[in-house]
């Protein structure tokens, strides 16, 4: 069966901006119901709604040529040959599976919108991270609501991107995974999408698999990566108790070619939109399949991550003479990692909440996270505490130096490069003494800071 040549794509999110850049003969329309976000995408000064290194350059080159941004979702659906469904799938907060299962409401709404608008056959690509066999539900909805002569082929094409390096990951991916039903029609649709990626991705890196394998592979990849982080963080606790150095341990085991060096950096804990959500999704899936031992195994990865954050907070209190009441703590970094403005599941949120409960005062500085996002996250983390009370304890600063002024301690919560370039001697002169530094990201030169006069505590070191 001959594959369809894709000439128009409808999608949501920045990933397709790279497709537009690499495929100038394909018209890519990124749609969003949020007018403010679309205005930001179309802004003359390129003040884009999200921060991602390299994204602005991509948009500058392709926007207006074959890359367009619009709130007219229906028009985008009508005109497209291929539609990427990229919507949020947060963890459910209530109902069956609350706290573990993915909330697929947005996926279903998007699917029903496509079915109601489409007048011609479409290839519908599941881009969001979803539980295994979600595509089956999408296919049922599309077929039950399709117009006469209108056919839908469902594909799974999960993203394997890291925030902060997403654009370079898209330019040179380890692999592109496309899952389809193993029918002539499904294989043909798979080939159509593979030909799009083949414009810049070597064909040996385009992997075509079954639909359900593709869906599960995304969850499995994130679970395995998070598992490595929790494993090295568990070892960091042993290092602190025994006098070993977690950097040296990670370096030694990373030389083993069976293990490799990546994702062996101890820290205060992982965050972001995917790792915890996907592991909890895997836990719920395992329990649903009556595999309690498997569910318990993966649940422990998340529990270890929460333990690491609590352990770090306690170490701050213990080191500062068992009390931080009334003391001012500068928290450097609020994003869950460097080179992104994303704060979802950020370790900084948990640390600040713990410091608040100890009645400390907190100064926060992050070079990318908007102030209103910080206030929103802190309010959600402490729902029983009035916002006015939070604002009496917390101050958001415009620079690292301002945040450190008159502080008793500095806590490094995000590995922004600029924190390594701070004039630490000046910071020391502005702080109350003894001045403490707690490095939750293995970022600074501890010995250099000790020579200045700081009391330095580092993850994974005694």
C-alpha positions in Angstrom: 0.0 0.0 0.0 1.5 3.3 -1.1 2.3 5.8 1.7 0.8 9.3 1.8 3.2 12.2 1.1 2.8 14.6 4.0 2.6 18.2 2.9 0.8 19.8 5.8 1.2 19.2 9.6 -1.0 20.4 12.5 0.5 20.2 15.9 1.0 21.8 19.3 4.4 22.7 20.9 7.9 23.6 19.8 9.0 20.1 18.5 7.3 20.7 15.1 9.3 24.0 14.7 12.3 21.8 14.0 10.3 19.7 11.5 9.4 23.0 9.7 13.1 24.1 9.7 14.3 20.7 8.4 11.4 20.2 5.9 10.9 23.5 4.0 8.4 21.8 1.6 6.0 20.9 4.5 3.7 23.6 5.9 3.7 23.3 9.7 0.9 25.0 11.8 1.3 25.1 15.5 -2.1 25.6 17.1 -3.0 26.7 20.6 -6.3 27.9 22.1 -4.4 30.3 24.3 -4.3 33.6 22.4 -1.5 35.0 24.7 0.8 32.1 23.9 0.2 32.4 20.2 0.8 36.1 20.3 4.1 35.3 22.0 5.1 32.8 19.3 4.3 35.5 16.7 5.9 38.4 18.6 8.2 40.6 16.5 10.9 40.6 19.1 10.7 36.8 19.5 9.8 36.8 23.2 8.7 33.1 23.0 6.4 31.6 25.6 8.9 29.0 26.7 12.7 29.1 27.2 14.7 26.5 25.4 18.3 27.1 24.1 18.3 27.2 20.3 14.5 27.5 19.9 14.5 31.2 19.1 16.9 30.6 16.2 14.8 27.9 14.8 11.6 30.0 15.0 13.4 33.0 13.5 14.5 31.0 10.4 11.2 29.1 9.7 8.4 31.4 10.9 6.5 33.0 8.1 8.1 30.6 5.6 6.5 27.3 6.3 6.0 27.6 10.1 2.9 29.3 11.4 1.2 29.8 14.8 -2.6 30.1 15.1 -5.5 29.8 17.5 -7.7 28.5 14.6 -7.5 24.8 15.7 -10.3 23.7 13.4 -8.7 25.1 10.3 -5.4 23.5 11.2 -7.1 20.1 11.6 -9.1 20.5 8.3 -6.0 21.3 6.2 -3.5 18.9 7.7 -2.5 15.5 6.3 -0.9 14.6 9.6 -1.9 15.7 13.1 0.3 15.5 16.2 -1.6 15.2 19.4 0.6 16.8 22.0 -1.4 17.7 25.1 -0.7 17.5 28.8 -1.3 14.2 30.6 -0.9 15.1 34.3 -1.3 12.7 37.1 -4.9 12.4 38.3 -5.6 14.3 41.5 -9.0 12.6 42.2 -11.1 9.6 41.2 -9.9 6.1 40.2 -6.1 6.0 40.1 -5.6 9.4 41.9 -2.0 10.1 42.5 -0.8 7.5 40.0 -2.8 7.2 36.8 -2.4 9.7 33.9 -5.3 12.0 33.3 -6.3 11.4 29.7 -9.1 14.0 29.6 -7.1 16.3 27.3 -6.2 13.4 25.0 -9.8 12.5 24.6 -11.0 16.1 24.0 -8.3 16.5 21.3 -9.3 13.2 19.7 -13.0 14.1 19.7 -12.2 17.5 18.2 -10.3 15.9 15.3 -13.1 13.5 14.7 -15.7 16.3 14.6 -13.8 18.6 12.4 -12.0 16.4 9.9 -13.6 15.9 6.5 -10.8 14.0 4.9 -8.6 11.1 6.0 -5.8 11.9 8.5 -2.8 10.3 10.1 -3.2 11.0 13.8 0.1 10.8 15.8 0.0 10.3 19.5 2.9 12.5 20.8 2.0 12.8 24.5 3.3 10.4 27.0 0.4 8.1 27.6 -0.4 4.7 29.2 0.0 1.6 27.1 -2.9 1.0 24.7 -4.2 4.6 24.8 -4.0 4.6 21.0 -6.7 1.9 21.0 -9.1 4.3 22.8 -8.2 7.1 20.4 -8.9 4.8 17.4 -12.3 3.8 18.9 -13.3 7.4 19.4 -12.2 8.5 15.9 -13.9 5.6 14.1 -17.1 6.0 16.1 -17.4 9.7 15.1 -15.8 9.8 11.7 -17.6 11.1 8.6 -18.3 8.9 5.6 -15.2 8.3 3.5 -13.0 9.7 6.3 -10.3 7.3 7.6 -7.9 7.7 10.5 -4.6 5.9 11.0 -3.1 6.1 14.5 0.6 6.2 15.2 2.7 6.5 18.3 5.7 8.8 18.1 6.9 9.5 21.7 9.5 12.2 22.3 12.8 11.4 24.0 14.0 14.9 24.8 15.7 16.5 27.7 14.7 20.1 28.6 17.7 22.4 28.1 19.0 20.3 25.2 15.7 19.6 23.4 16.7 21.4 20.2 20.0 19.7 19.8 18.3 16.4 20.7 15.9 17.0 17.8 18.6 17.9 15.4 20.6 14.8 16.2 18.3 12.2 18.0 19.6 8.9 19.3 16.5 7.4 17.7 13.1 8.3 16.4 10.5 5.8 17.5 7.3 5.2 15.4 4.7 2.7 16.5 1.9 1.5 14.3 -0.6 -1.3 13.9 1.0 -4.1 12.0 -1.6 -3.8 9.2 -1.0 -2.7 5.6 -2.7 0.7 6.4 -0.8 1.1 9.7 2.6 0.3 8.1 1.8 2.7 5.3 1.0 5.5 7.7 4.2 4.7 9.6 6.2 5.1 6.4 4.6 8.5 5.7 5.9 9.8 9.1 9.3 8.1 8.7 9.7 9.9 5.4 9.2 13.3 7.2 12.0 12.5 9.7 14.2 11.1 7.0 14.8 14.6 5.7 17.5 15.0 8.4 17.6 11.8 10.5 19.6 8.8 9.3 17.3 6.0 8.3 19.0 3.5 10.7 18.0 5.8 13.6 14.3 5.7 12.6 12.9 2.7 14.5 9.5 1.3 13.5 7.7 -1.0 16.0 4.3 -2.1 17.1 1.9 0.5 18.5 1.9 -0.9 22.1 5.7 -1.3 22.2 6.1 2.3 21.2 3.8 3.5 24.0 5.5 1.4 26.7 9.0 2.3 25.5 8.5 6.0 26.5 7.5 5.1 30.0 10.3 2.5 30.2 13.0 5.0 29.1 12.0 7.6 31.7 11.7 5.0 34.4 15.2 3.6 33.7 16.7 7.1 33.7 15.0 8.0 36.9 16.1 4.7 38.4 19.8 5.6 37.7 19.4 8.9 39.5 17.7 7.4 42.5 20.4 4.7 42.6 23.3 7.2 42.7 21.4 9.3 45.2 21.0 6.3 47.4 24.7 5.7 47.2 25.4 9.4 48.1 23.8 8.8 51.5 26.2 5.9 52.1 29.1 8.1 51.0 28.2 10.8 53.5 28.1 8.2 56.3 31.3 6.4 55.4 33.6 9.2 54.2 33.5 8.1 50.5 33.2 10.7 47.8 30.2 10.2 45.5 32.0 11.9 42.5 34.8 9.4 42.8 32.4 6.4 43.1 30.4 7.6 40.1 33.5 8.1 38.0 34.8 4.7 38.9 31.6 2.8 38.1 30.9 4.9 35.0 34.1 3.5 33.4 32.4 0.2 33.2 31.1 0.0 29.6 28.1 -1.9 30.8 27.1 1.0 33.0 28.5 4.1 31.3 28.9 7.6 32.9 25.5 9.3 32.0 22.9 10.0 34.7 25.3 9.2 37.5 25.4 12.8 39.0 24.2 12.8 42.5 21.9 15.7 43.4 19.1 16.8 45.7 16.7 14.9 43.5 15.2 14.7 40.0 12.2 16.8 38.9 10.5 17.8 35.7 7.3 17.0 34.0 8.1 13.4 33.0 10.1 11.2 35.4 7.8 11.1 38.4 4.6 11.2 36.4 5.7 8.4 34.1 7.0 6.1 36.9 3.7 6.6 38.8 1.9 5.7 35.6 4.0 2.6 35.3 3.1 1.7 39.0 -0.6 2.1 38.3 -0.3 0.0 35.1 1.5 -2.7 37.0 -1.1 -2.8 39.7 -3.9 -2.8 37.1 -2.2 -5.9 35.5 -2.1 -7.6 39.0 1.7 -7.3 39.2 2.2 -5.9 42.8 5.9 -6.8 43.0 6.6 -4.9 39.8 4.6 -1.9 41.0 6.5 -1.9 44.4 9.8 -1.9 42.6 9.1 1.2 40.5 7.3 3.0 43.4 10.6 2.8 45.3 12.4 4.9 42.7 10.0 7.8 43.5 10.1 7.2 47.2 14.0 7.3 47.1 13.7 10.7 45.3 11.5 12.1 48.0 13.7 10.8 50.7 16.7 12.5 49.1 15.0 15.9 49.2 13.9 15.4 52.9 17.4 14.2 53.8 19.0 17.3 52.3 16.6 19.6 54.1 17.3 17.9 57.4 21.0 18.1 56.8 20.7 21.9 56.4 18.9 22.1 59.7 21.3 19.8 61.5 24.3 21.6 60.2 23.0 25.0 61.3 23.0 24.0 64.9 19.6 22.2 64.7 17.5 25.3 64.0 16.9 27.6 61.1 14.1 29.5 62.8 14.4 33.2 62.0 17.5 32.6 59.9 17.6 33.8 56.2 18.5 31.2 53.6 19.3 32.1 50.0 18.0 29.4 47.6 19.8 29.7 44.2 17.7 28.2 41.5 14.0 27.3 41.3 13.8 25.5 37.9 14.0 21.7 38.1 17.3 21.8 36.1 19.5 24.4 34.4 18.7 25.8 30.9 14.9 25.6 31.4 12.2 27.7 33.0 10.2 24.6 33.9 9.5 24.2 37.6 7.3 21.1 37.6 8.3 18.7 40.5 11.4 20.9 41.2 13.4 19.9 44.2 13.6 23.6 45.1 9.8 23.7 45.8 10.1 20.9 48.4 13.2 22.5 50.0 11.6 25.9 50.4 8.4 24.4 51.8 10.5 22.5 54.4 12.4 25.7 55.3 9.1 27.6 55.6 7.8 24.9 58.0 11.0 25.5 60.1 10.1 29.2 60.2 13.1 30.3 58.2 13.1 33.3 55.9 13.9 32.4 52.3 15.4 34.5 49.4 15.0 33.0 46.0 16.8 33.7 42.7 16.4 32.0 39.4 17.5 33.5 36.1 14.6 32.2 34.0 11.6 31.3 36.1 8.9 34.1 36.1 8.1 35.5 39.6 4.4 34.7 39.3 5.3 31.0 38.5 7.3 30.9 41.8 4.4 32.2 43.8 2.0 29.8 42.2 4.2 26.8 42.9 4.8 27.8 46.5 1.1 28.3 47.1 0.3 24.9 45.6 3.0 23.3 47.7 1.4 24.7 50.9 -2.3 24.8 50.2 -3.2 25.4 53.9 -0.9 28.4 54.2 -2.3 31.8 53.1 -0.4 33.4 50.3 0.1 36.5 52.5 1.9 34.3 55.1 4.2 32.8 52.4 5.1 36.2 51.1 6.1 37.3 54.6 8.6 34.5 54.7 9.8 34.4 51.1 11.3 37.1 48.9 12.1 36.8 45.2 15.3 38.5 44.2 16.7 39.8 40.9 20.2 38.5 41.3 22.2 35.9 43.2 24.1 38.6 45.0 20.8 40.2 46.2 19.5 36.8 47.4 22.7 36.2 49.5 22.6 39.6 51.2 22.5 39.1 55.0 21.8 35.4 54.6 23.1 32.8 57.0 23.2 30.1 54.3 23.2 29.6 50.6 21.5 26.5 49.1 22.3 25.6 45.5 19.1 23.9 44.2 19.7 24.3 40.4 22.9 23.8 38.5 22.9 27.2 36.6 26.3 27.9 35.3 26.2 31.5 36.5 26.2 30.2 40.1 29.7 28.9 39.5 30.9 32.3 38.3 29.6 34.2 41.3 32.1 36.4 43.2 32.0 34.2 46.3 34.4 36.4 48.2 31.9 39.3 47.8 29.0 36.9 48.8 30.9 35.9 51.9 31.5 39.5 52.9 27.7 40.2 52.7 26.5 37.2 54.7 26.1 36.7 58.4 28.8 34.5 60.0 29.3 31.6 60.1 28.3 31.5 56.5 27.1 28.1 55.2 26.9 26.8 51.6 24.9 23.7 50.9 25.6 22.4 47.4 22.7 20.2 46.2 24.1 19.9 42.6 27.8 19.2 43.0 28.4 22.5 41.3 30.9 24.6 43.2 34.6 24.1 44.2 34.1 23.2 47.9 37.7 23.6 48.8 37.9 27.1 47.2 34.9 28.2 49.2 36.3 26.8 52.4 39.5 28.8 51.9 37.3 31.9 51.7 35.7 31.0 55.0 32.5 29.2 54.1 31.2 26.1 55.9 30.5 23.9 52.9 28.2 20.8 52.8 28.0 18.9 49.6 25.8 16.0 48.5 27.6 12.6 48.7 30.6 13.9 50.7 31.2 13.7 54.5 
